[in-house]
Amino acid sequence: MQGLVLKSTGKWYNVELDGGQIVKATIRGKLRIEGLKTTNPIAAGDWVEIEFDDRTGKNNFTSPEIETIEDNSKATKKAKAKKAKRNKERLQSEEEQNELEVEVNYCIKSIVPRKNYIVRKSTNLSKQMQILAANVDHAYLVVTLKSPVTQIAFIDRFLVSAESFRIPTSILFNKVDLFGEDEHLLLEGLTAIYSKIGYACHPISAQNEEDVLFLREEINGKQVMISGNSGVGKTTLVNSLDPSFSLRTGEISSVHEQGKHTTTFAEMHQLQTGGYIIDTPGIRAFGVIDLEKDHIAHYFPEMRALIGACKFHNCKHLNEPQCAVKKAVEEEEISASRYQSYLQLMQEDQSDPYRRNDFV
């Protein structure tokens, strides 16, 4: 039988079966996915083939690394301290600690072929990616211009990734109730840039139910993803879309003006009015991966429209003469900030394991 993955922790999965029953499942052995090197083989939004497995029952997911710390008496104190720190960081959320031991009675056999997915570069693993969500009908990028400030490069990187997987995206400018004159001017400028190239832009205050009523209609019958930096109000938005939700929201660090993570794992919620929302963990940096340099311009809609207008058919829009893209930038038909994001993507080294070129 098939089921819809609502939540993936990397150890076990909440899966919705026909009729609405939600069960917990795990993977037995390695699940091979051809062509993908991911840190999470299954993501929220995946459809999977699942079967009842009476061999599972209650599983205590004790980390082998933790056992090594306890059993290896020859390990140095320094090595033990490093491993203990890593374990503590991995298990620091209440959610993980409370759910280490769960009743698991189903086994995932395979993943139904995806229609799409969206990924980002996995932290410090240059050749691996993290799947944020699968089978996405529409993505909503939540952006804030104050408390915290979302960088333009982050917006562009997310949009490029969504374009590469053909996922329609809208931009939600949240916390407009906090804006002063400067923020309103910036909002006007950014709205002009992104709406011109086909991205719907909506100024909202997620706490105001009237501001998000249009989303209920757009989401109805669809499987959508809400994403953005930590602290931009994604969880508040999800709570506003359905009064039955009571997801935990976080606060903003006064030191760095950044959000604190409250969503540990991507999780999909069903709205009473219809449709599913995938609420992703806050992202501080968005590293794109697996994009060929020759194709990056195709994922900028304003540049894609000019492909073929340059003098050279293999123009990279960098230093080549008679480049239609560079001319459009000079004539302000293409935003300078968007072109700067393009240059950053073209110049960065995707194999760098420390993501030194990763702009937030």
C-alpha positions in Angstrom: 0.0 0.0 0.0 1.0 3.6 -0.4 1.3 6.4 2.2 2.1 10.1 2.3 5.1 11.1 4.4 4.1 13.9 6.8 7.3 14.0 8.8 10.8 12.7 8.5 13.2 12.7 11.4 15.9 10.7 9.6 15.2 7.7 12.0 11.4 7.2 11.7 8.6 8.7 9.7 5.0 9.8 10.2 3.1 8.3 7.2 -0.6 9.0 6.4 -2.4 6.0 4.9 -5.7 5.9 3.0 -8.5 7.0 5.3 -6.4 9.4 7.3 -4.7 6.9 9.6 -1.2 8.1 10.6 1.4 5.4 11.4 5.1 5.4 12.2 7.4 3.7 9.9 11.1 3.0 9.5 13.5 1.9 6.8 15.0 -1.6 6.9 18.4 -1.6 5.3 19.5 1.0 2.8 17.1 2.7 0.5 18.9 3.4 -2.7 17.9 6.4 -4.8 19.7 6.5 -8.1 21.6 9.6 -8.9 21.0 11.3 -5.5 23.5 11.8 -2.8 21.3 13.0 0.1 21.6 13.2 3.8 17.9 12.3 4.0 16.6 9.6 1.6 12.9 10.4 2.4 11.4 13.8 2.9 8.1 15.3 3.9 5.8 15.2 0.8 7.1 11.9 -0.5 4.7 9.1 -1.4 6.1 5.7 -0.3 5.3 2.0 -0.6 4.7 0.8 2.9 3.8 -2.5 4.6 3.0 -3.7 8.1 6.0 -5.2 9.8 5.4 -7.2 13.0 9.2 -7.4 13.6 9.5 -3.8 14.4 7.4 -2.8 17.5 9.1 -0.4 20.0 12.5 0.7 18.8 15.1 2.5 20.8 17.1 4.5 18.4 20.4 4.6 20.3 23.1 6.2 18.3 26.2 4.0 17.6 28.3 7.0 18.2 26.9 7.3 21.7 27.7 3.6 22.4 31.2 4.1 21.2 31.7 6.9 23.7 30.5 4.7 26.5 32.3 1.5 25.5 35.6 2.7 24.1 37.7 3.2 27.3 40.9 3.9 25.2 39.5 7.0 23.6 41.1 10.2 24.7 39.2 12.6 26.9 39.4 15.1 24.1 37.9 12.8 21.6 35.2 11.8 24.1 34.4 15.4 24.7 34.0 16.2 21.0 31.8 13.2 20.4 29.7 14.1 23.5 29.3 17.6 22.2 28.1 16.3 18.7 25.6 14.0 20.4 24.3 16.8 22.6 23.8 19.1 19.6 22.0 16.4 17.7 19.7 15.6 20.5 19.3 19.1 21.9 15.7 19.6 20.9 12.9 18.5 23.2 11.2 17.0 20.3 14.0 14.6 19.5 14.7 13.7 23.1 11.0 12.8 23.8 10.7 10.8 20.6 13.8 8.6 20.7 11.7 5.7 21.7 8.5 5.3 19.5 6.1 2.6 18.5 7.0 1.7 14.9 4.9 -1.0 13.2 5.4 -0.3 9.5 8.3 -0.6 7.1 9.0 1.6 4.1 9.9 -0.5 1.0 10.4 2.1 -1.7 9.7 5.7 -2.7 7.2 6.4 -5.4 8.8 8.5 -8.2 8.7 12.2 -7.4 7.3 14.8 -9.7 9.8 17.3 -8.2 11.7 18.1 -5.0 13.8 21.1 -3.7 17.2 20.7 -2.2 20.0 22.7 -0.7 23.6 21.9 0.0 24.0 20.0 3.2 26.2 21.7 5.8 29.9 21.0 5.3 29.2 18.1 2.9 30.0 19.6 -0.4 28.8 16.7 -2.5 25.7 15.9 -0.6 22.3 17.6 -0.5 19.4 17.9 1.9 15.9 17.4 0.4 13.7 20.1 2.0 10.4 18.8 0.5 9.1 16.6 -2.2 6.2 16.7 -4.7 5.7 20.5 -4.2 2.8 22.2 -6.1 3.9 25.7 -5.0 6.5 27.2 -2.7 6.1 30.3 -0.5 9.3 32.0 0.5 8.7 34.1 3.7 10.9 37.2 3.7 11.4 39.8 6.4 13.1 43.2 6.0 13.3 43.7 9.7 13.8 41.5 12.8 15.5 39.6 11.1 16.6 40.9 7.7 16.5 38.5 4.8 19.4 39.0 2.5 18.6 39.5 -1.2 21.2 36.9 -2.2 19.3 34.3 -0.1 16.1 35.2 -1.9 17.7 34.8 -5.3 19.4 31.5 -4.4 16.1 30.0 -3.2 14.4 31.1 -6.4 17.1 29.7 -8.6 16.8 26.3 -6.8 13.0 26.4 -7.2 13.3 27.3 -10.9 15.7 24.4 -11.4 13.1 22.0 -10.2 10.2 23.8 -11.9 8.4 24.8 -8.6 6.3 27.9 -8.9 7.2 30.3 -6.1 5.6 33.3 -4.4 7.3 35.7 -2.0 5.6 36.7 1.3 7.0 39.8 2.8 6.1 39.3 6.5 6.1 41.6 9.5 5.0 44.6 7.6 3.5 45.9 10.8 7.0 46.5 12.1 8.2 48.4 9.0 9.3 52.1 9.1 9.7 54.4 6.1 13.0 52.8 5.1 11.5 49.2 5.1 8.5 50.4 3.1 10.7 51.9 0.5 12.8 48.7 0.3 9.6 46.7 0.0 8.4 48.8 -2.9 11.7 48.3 -4.7 11.9 44.6 -4.1 8.3 44.1 -5.1 9.0 45.9 -8.4 12.0 43.7 -9.1 10.4 40.3 -8.4 6.9 41.0 -9.7 8.3 42.2 -13.0 10.0 38.8 -13.6 6.9 36.7 -12.6 7.0 36.2 -8.9 3.8 37.1 -7.0 4.7 39.3 -4.0 2.4 39.7 -1.0 3.0 42.1 2.0 1.5 40.4 5.1 1.5 40.3 8.8 1.3 36.6 9.6 -0.5 37.4 12.9 -3.3 39.1 11.1 -5.7 36.5 9.9 -7.2 38.8 7.2 -3.8 39.1 5.6 -3.5 35.4 4.9 -7.0 34.6 3.9 -6.0 34.5 0.2 -3.5 31.8 1.0 -6.2 29.4 2.2 -7.8 29.6 -1.3 -4.5 29.2 -3.1 -3.4 26.2 -1.0 -6.8 24.4 -1.2 -6.2 21.0 -2.8 -2.5 21.5 -3.2 0.7 20.4 -1.4 2.8 23.5 -0.7 6.0 24.4 1.1 6.6 27.4 3.4 10.3 28.3 3.7 12.6 31.1 4.8 15.3 32.1 7.3 14.9 31.3 11.0 12.7 33.9 12.7 10.8 35.2 9.7 7.4 33.9 11.0 6.9 30.7 9.1 5.3 28.8 12.0 3.2 31.8 13.0 1.9 31.9 9.4 1.0 28.2 9.5 -0.8 28.7 12.8 -2.8 31.6 11.3 -3.8 29.5 8.3 -5.6 27.0 10.5 -6.9 27.8 14.0 -6.6 24.1 15.0 -2.8 24.3 14.8 -0.8 25.3 17.9 2.8 24.9 16.6 5.5 26.3 18.8 6.9 29.7 17.7 10.3 31.1 18.6 11.9 34.4 19.4 14.6 36.6 17.8 18.1 36.7 19.2 18.8 40.3 20.3 22.5 39.8 19.6 22.5 38.8 16.0 18.9 39.7 15.0 18.5 36.1 13.8 15.7 33.6 14.6 16.1 30.6 16.8 15.1 27.2 15.4 11.7 26.0 16.6 10.9 23.6 13.7 13.5 20.8 14.0 12.3 18.7 11.1 10.3 19.5 8.0 6.7 18.5 8.7 3.5 18.5 6.6 0.2 19.6 8.1 -3.3 19.2 6.6 -5.5 22.3 6.6 -9.1 21.8 7.7 -10.0 23.9 4.6 -8.1 21.6 2.3 -4.5 21.2 1.2 -1.2 20.4 2.9 1.5 22.7 4.1 5.1 21.6 4.5 6.7 23.7 7.2 10.5 23.5 6.8 13.1 24.3 9.5 14.6 27.8 9.4 17.4 28.1 6.9 20.3 30.4 7.7 22.2 29.8 4.4 21.0 28.4 1.1 23.7 26.5 -0.8 22.7 25.5 -4.3 24.0 22.3 -5.6 24.2 20.3 -8.8 23.7 23.3 -11.1 25.9 23.4 -14.2 27.4 26.8 -14.7 26.2 26.9 -18.3 22.6 26.5 -17.2 22.4 28.9 -14.3 21.2 31.8 -16.5 18.3 29.6 -17.5 17.0 29.8 -13.9 16.9 33.6 -13.9 13.6 34.3 -15.8 14.8 37.7 -17.0 18.0 36.2 -18.4 16.3 33.2 -19.8 14.2 35.6 -22.0 17.4 36.9 -23.6 19.1 33.6 -24.3 19.9 33.6 -28.0 20.2 37.4 -28.2 23.9 37.5 -27.3 26.6 37.5 -30.1 28.0 34.2 -28.9 25.7 31.2 -28.5 27.7 30.0 -25.5 27.8 33.4 -23.8 28.2 33.2 -20.0 27.2 36.8 -19.6 30.4 37.7 -17.8 33.1 39.4 -20.0 31.9 38.5 -23.5 31.3 41.4 -26.0 27.9 42.2 -27.3 26.2 40.4 -24.4 22.4 41.0 -24.3 22.2 40.3 -20.6 25.0 42.8 -19.6 23.4 45.4 -21.9 20.0 44.8 -20.1 21.8 45.3 -16.8 23.3 48.6 -18.0 20.0 49.8 -19.2 18.4 48.7 -15.9 16.1 46.2 -17.6 17.7 43.6 -15.3 18.2 44.4 -11.7 21.8 45.0 -10.6 21.2 43.0 -7.4 19.9 40.0 -9.4 22.9 40.2 -11.7 25.2 40.3 -8.7 23.5 37.1 -7.4 24.1 35.5 -10.8 27.8 36.5 -10.6 28.2 35.0 -7.2 26.7 31.7 -8.3 28.9 31.6 -11.4 32.1 32.4 -9.4 31.7 30.2 -6.3 33.3 26.8 -5.9 30.5 24.3 -5.3 33.1 21.7 -4.2 34.2 23.8 -1.3 33.3 21.7 1.8 33.1 24.8 4.0 30.8 26.8 1.7 33.0 29.9 2.0 31.1 31.3 -1.0 27.7 30.7 0.5 25.9 34.0 0.8 23.1 34.2 3.3 
